[in-house]
Amino acid sequence: MPTVRKRRTIKTPSRKVTRKTANKHKRKVNVIGNKIIRDNWDKKATLRQNYSRLGLLPSLNGVTGGIEVKDEDELMNNEQKSLEELAESLTAEQGIIQRDDAGNIINVIVGKVKTQEELAEIMERDHAPVKAKTDVVRALEAQAANVLKVERYQSDGELVWAAQLVEKYGDDYEKMFRDRKLNPNQQTVKQLKKRIASLLA
């Protein structure tokens, strides 16, 4: 006499795990976006394999697992960053462990929580351009450079806002930054300098 489970599988054969049903969850990625990526896409490889071969990142959030992490020396050579620059780029959850040749821990550098002002300052810095590692990335960069830039025109409201700030505080951008009525979005000192310079130029 068959069990309840056996009877159920006899009734609904689609529940049976076969090679055909097991592979149903594996969906092939159909690239419909950029022509350069579409032409260089390998349909037999996974999304992550394709992206790494093309020199692209599959996710901006970093690696969560399943990929071999490069050692610190290799990272230092590839990224060409000093230890201070690496330490500055760390978030609160990240850290760097320095070891000597014997494998003993020499130093531990832990990332700190950054304020909004520090993050804005890091974003506004002039970063050295990274050289393209693959032909696909070079082609994508060339394509992006040829896009027509639309000139942005300032609205009358923006001009009035900048004039009010300058009239009230002059060149004191620190006070402008703290004014919650005229600066409701709490733009940083650097952002205010940049915007006012472009608006009142």
C-alpha positions as CSV (number, residue, x, y, z in Angstrom):
1,M,0.0,0.0,0.0
2,P,1.6,3.3,-1.0
3,T,2.1,6.1,1.5
4,V,0.4,9.5,1.3
5,R,3.5,11.1,-0.2
6,K,3.9,8.4,-2.8
7,R,0.2,8.7,-3.7
8,R,0.6,12.4,-4.1
9,T,3.6,12.0,-6.5
10,I,1.7,9.5,-8.5
11,K,-1.2,11.9,-8.8
12,T,1.0,14.9,-9.8
13,P,4.0,13.7,-11.7
14,S,5.2,17.3,-12.1
15,R,6.4,17.2,-8.5
16,K,8.9,14.5,-9.4
17,V,12.5,15.8,-9.4
18,T,14.1,15.0,-12.7
19,R,17.0,16.6,-14.6
20,K,14.4,18.6,-16.7
21,T,12.5,20.0,-13.6
22,A,15.7,20.6,-11.6
23,N,17.2,22.8,-14.3
24,K,14.1,25.0,-14.6
25,H,15.3,27.4,-12.0
26,K,18.5,28.1,-14.0
27,R,17.5,31.0,-16.2
28,K,19.8,32.2,-19.0
29,V,20.5,35.9,-18.9
30,N,19.3,37.6,-22.0
31,V,21.3,40.8,-22.6
32,I,19.1,43.4,-24.3
33,G,20.9,46.6,-23.1
34,N,24.2,47.8,-24.4
35,K,25.4,46.6,-27.8
36,I,29.1,46.3,-26.8
37,I,28.2,44.1,-23.8
38,R,25.7,42.0,-25.9
39,D,28.3,41.3,-28.6
40,N,30.9,40.2,-26.0
41,W,28.5,38.1,-23.9
42,D,29.2,34.4,-23.5
43,K,25.9,32.6,-23.1
44,K,27.5,29.5,-21.6
45,A,29.1,31.4,-18.7
46,T,27.3,32.8,-15.7
47,L,26.5,36.5,-15.1
48,R,29.4,36.9,-12.6
49,Q,31.9,35.1,-14.9
50,N,30.9,37.3,-17.9
51,Y,31.2,40.5,-15.8
52,S,34.6,39.5,-14.5
53,R,35.8,38.6,-18.0
54,L,34.6,41.9,-19.4
55,G,36.2,43.8,-16.6
56,L,32.9,45.0,-15.0
57,L,31.4,44.7,-11.5
58,P,28.2,42.6,-11.1
59,S,27.4,44.5,-7.9
60,L,28.5,47.7,-6.3
61,N,27.9,46.3,-2.8
62,G,31.0,44.1,-2.9
63,V,31.4,40.3,-2.7
64,T,29.2,38.4,-0.2
65,G,30.7,35.0,-0.8
66,G,31.6,32.3,-3.2
67,I,34.7,34.1,-4.6
68,E,38.3,33.8,-3.6
69,V,39.4,37.0,-1.9
70,K,42.8,38.4,-3.0
71,D,45.5,38.7,-0.4
72,E,46.5,42.2,0.9
73,D,49.8,42.4,-1.2
74,E,47.9,41.6,-4.4
75,L,45.3,44.3,-3.6
76,M,48.0,46.8,-2.8
77,N,49.8,46.2,-6.2
78,N,46.6,46.1,-8.3
79,E,45.0,49.1,-6.8
80,Q,48.2,51.1,-6.3
81,K,47.0,52.6,-3.1
82,S,48.9,53.4,0.0
83,L,47.9,51.9,3.3
84,E,46.6,55.3,4.5
85,E,44.3,55.6,1.4
86,L,43.0,52.0,2.0
87,A,42.4,52.8,5.7
88,E,40.5,55.9,4.8
89,S,38.3,54.1,2.3
90,L,37.2,51.5,5.0
91,T,33.7,51.5,6.4
92,A,32.8,50.9,10.0
93,E,32.4,47.1,9.4
94,Q,35.7,46.6,7.5
95,G,39.3,46.3,8.6
96,I,42.9,45.5,7.5
97,I,45.1,43.0,9.3
98,Q,48.8,43.4,8.7
99,R,51.0,40.3,9.1
100,D,54.7,39.7,9.0
101,D,56.4,36.9,7.0
102,A,55.9,34.4,9.8
103,G,52.1,35.1,9.8
104,N,52.1,37.0,13.1
105,I,49.7,39.9,13.4
106,I,51.6,43.2,13.4
107,N,48.8,45.8,13.1
108,V,45.0,45.9,12.9
109,I,43.4,48.9,11.2
110,V,39.7,49.3,11.8
111,G,37.4,51.5,9.7
112,K,35.5,54.3,11.5
113,V,32.0,55.7,11.1
114,K,32.2,58.7,8.7
115,T,30.0,61.8,9.1
116,Q,28.0,63.1,6.2
117,E,30.5,66.0,5.8
118,E,33.5,63.5,5.6
119,L,31.6,61.4,3.0
120,A,30.8,64.5,0.9
121,E,34.4,65.6,1.1
122,I,35.6,62.2,-0.1
123,M,33.1,62.3,-3.0
124,E,34.2,65.8,-4.1
125,R,37.9,65.0,-4.2
126,D,39.6,64.7,-7.6
127,H,40.4,61.0,-7.9
128,A,43.0,59.7,-10.4
129,P,41.4,58.0,-13.3
130,V,41.7,54.2,-13.3
131,K,43.1,52.6,-16.5
132,A,40.7,50.3,-18.4
133,K,41.8,46.7,-18.0
134,T,39.9,45.2,-21.0
135,D,38.9,46.3,-24.5
136,V,35.3,46.1,-23.6
137,V,35.7,48.7,-20.8
138,R,37.7,50.9,-23.2
139,A,34.9,50.7,-25.8
140,L,32.3,51.5,-23.1
141,E,34.4,54.5,-21.9
142,A,34.7,55.8,-25.5
143,Q,31.0,55.4,-26.0
144,A,30.2,57.3,-22.8
145,A,32.6,60.1,-23.8
146,N,30.8,60.6,-27.1
147,V,27.4,61.2,-25.5
148,L,26.1,64.7,-26.0
149,K,26.0,66.6,-22.7
150,V,22.9,68.7,-22.1
151,E,23.7,72.1,-20.7
152,R,22.0,72.8,-17.5
153,Y,20.3,76.2,-17.1
154,Q,19.7,77.7,-13.7
155,S,16.1,78.5,-12.8
156,D,15.1,81.9,-11.4
157,G,14.4,80.3,-8.0
158,E,18.0,79.0,-7.8
159,L,19.4,82.4,-8.6
160,V,17.1,84.1,-6.0
161,W,18.2,81.5,-3.4
162,A,21.9,82.1,-4.1
163,A,21.4,85.8,-4.0
164,Q,19.6,85.6,-0.6
165,L,22.4,83.5,0.9
166,V,25.1,85.9,-0.4
167,E,23.2,89.0,0.7
168,K,22.7,87.6,4.2
169,Y,26.1,86.0,4.9
170,G,28.5,87.3,2.2
171,D,31.4,84.9,2.0
172,D,30.8,83.1,5.2
173,Y,29.9,79.6,3.9
174,E,30.0,78.1,7.4
175,K,27.0,80.2,8.5
176,M,25.2,79.5,5.2
177,F,25.7,75.7,5.9
178,R,24.0,76.1,9.4
179,D,21.1,78.2,8.1
180,R,18.2,75.7,8.1
181,K,15.7,78.1,6.5
182,L,17.7,79.2,3.5
183,N,19.6,75.9,3.3
184,P,16.9,73.3,4.0
185,N,18.7,70.5,2.1
186,Q,21.8,71.1,4.4
187,Q,24.3,71.3,1.6
188,T,27.9,71.2,2.8
189,V,30.3,74.2,2.7
190,K,32.0,72.8,-0.4
191,Q,28.7,72.2,-2.2
192,L,27.5,75.7,-1.4
193,K,30.8,77.3,-2.6
194,K,30.5,75.3,-5.9
195,R,26.8,76.1,-6.5
196,I,27.0,79.8,-5.7
197,A,30.1,80.2,-7.8
198,S,28.3,78.6,-10.8
199,L,25.0,80.4,-10.2
200,L,26.5,83.9,-9.7
201,A,29.3,83.6,-12.4
